Amino acid sequence: METLAAVLVTVIGAATPLLFAALGELVSEKSGVLNLGVEGMMLVGAVCAFAAALTTGSPAAGILAGAAAGMLTALLFGVLTLSLLANQVASGLALTIFGVGISALIGRDFVGTPLPRLPLLEIPGLSDLPVVGRLLFGHDVLVYLSIAAVPAVIWLLDRSRTGLILRAVGENHEAAHALGHSVIVVRYLAVMFGGAMAGLGGAYLSLAHTPMWAENMTAGRGWIALALVVFATWRPGRVLLGAYLFGGVTVAQLHVQGFGVDIPSQILSMLPYLATIAVLVAISADSVRVRLNAPASLGRIFHPDS
Amino acid sequence: MRFRLEARERPSRSLVYGTPVLAVALTMACGSVLFAALGHNPLAVLHAFFIQPIDSLYGLAELTVKATPLVLCAVGLALGFRANIWNIGAEGQLTLGAIAGGGLALWAGDDAGPWLLWAMMAAGLLGGGLWAAIPAYLKTRFNANEILTSLMLTYVAILLLSYLVHGPWKDPDGYSFPQTRMFADGGMLPVLLSGTRLHLGAPIALLAALAGWFVMSRMFIGFQIKVVGLTPAAAGFAGFSVRRLTWITLLAGGAMAGLAGLFEVAGPIGQLLPSISPGYGFTAIIVAFLGRLHPLGILIAGLFIALSYLGGETVQITLGLPLAVSGVFQGMLLFFLLAADVLVRYRPRWTTTTTAGAAVAGEAD
């Protein structure tokens, strides 16, 4: 039982960065903007969070720096695609390539420097309970924040007026524009929210998951987060499910060998990527379901004159 | 005063070719500011980055060695990009080409005939093409997004290579380093210029770019690719099969990336290693855009981006800057290019809301 609880705790660690990044991307895509730069935003968030936490000694400063850095990189993407009407696919790729480079440049003096892990919020009494204690009450603030973000995003999108406008912009930007809503402002805000969440996902990696900085430490998680949004057919609740499922697959590869199964580690490391493809195929094959949930204006450029 | 973008009646021809130059200039200016901020003399950095690497015959040969895989991958990718097929897994296809061709060289051993090199090239084409066939099949059969599938397969390909060189293909006499045996002489690309590493792959990449130009501008399939990319609806009315074009562009792109991978292992490297490419497959995306998705433009862009790799190495050695500077340069370049491209289709205007002209423009909204 204790072993199972320990495994589940590592699943939470693997799932949290995916959950942050995918929720942010979901909001961005709901407004009609496909930002493929998640990987780059996560890396910049990770390195800035690490640098801020190391130099100030304050984990809170690290978290804020991660979110702010992610938001700034997203703003760069926003200027390109929203104000300068650049192709969203190409701009997203540029953001990732740039993010990989600039994060390595910023982090060149931090490689190999250790950092104390983000403190766990222990609740006296509850955290000491057998099995469930560590599972439910022994995590850091970012884990709780990522889970709390799910109902928050559901409320924002489905229950608030802001969410209604955001979805209208994502479904049909000409109609939303005709109704007097500012398509560009709404999309800027959604893209920046996506960037802040990706930055938080990166911050979780460099402050808590493996408290250090290494070049390219996200290792494709940003891309898995993008796949998760499709997997979840743009529903926040399913993003939560998907993130933990994928966290589980990632952790499973570490434990399979422990059970005496003799499979090379590289083959096991392929699992999350192969699982992403399998899920993507399963979801996309049902084109009606994708079309019902996908924002109709996703990836389309808005220019008021055209 | 308000800034707005006014659509041009037709895209500006001169700016299509002018924006890459503008983007390069802006990248250099921004790079100078960045290096000054890092405490280096910007002129010294720019000299070390762009001039020093190619001030000798050896340097020029190295430039073509780096440009070869970039041009091969980018020409193939551009075919797909023109048709709105976003294969971004060229890095994985490159890796599979290296595995297929390199595996053949290891299997053939030391005394294979002169057929070996040609068979390896065929294997490289086949390996990359088959790896790209997976996203093509998943896209046409299950509607799965090729951006995500081709990228996920890149990670799988790199892990597969790592498994092979750590496991079954490891050199038994290699002091347990993760590497295969060196290929026999028959499995190596001939060097064209003694004293340099300039190999047979460079002229083949040049031929590939010319072939790409011929396909795009002189053949019906090139016309179909362009129509599908520009107006999918018109392509539908004309009866062009998007499914068929998806297969063709992905297979062609994958095969060319696979050939690029084979050239790397049968040229400069000479064996299989866990890492055989510094991200050529990804950087080729920048090369394709910088070259305006035009095969001949890609030749020029490939040489320029190859220079940024050499420059990155030079500043690492002479100034102690990290190798990642290359990525920063390349990313910035693509940003500026995408930003400047707005000028091709739109004209920037400053308008005041009180003038009559703006009122007329407002009615046109």
Interface residues (C-beta under 8 A of the other chain):
Chain A: L36 L76 V79 L80 L84 L85 A86 N87 V89 A90 S91 L93 A94 L95 I97 F98 G99 V100 G101 I102 A104 L105 R108 E215 G220 W223 L226 A227 V230 P264 Q266 I267 S269 M270 Y273 L274 T276 I277 L280 V281 S284 A285 S287 V290 H303 P304 D305 S306
Chain B: L5 E6 A7 W86 I88 L138 F142 N143 A144 N145 I147 L148 T149 L151 M152 L153 Y155 V156 L159 L160 S162 Y163 H166 G167 F282 T283 I285 I286 F289 P322 L323 A324 V325 S326 G327 V328 F329 Q330 G331 M332 L334 F335 L338 A339 D341 V342 R345 Y346 A364 D365
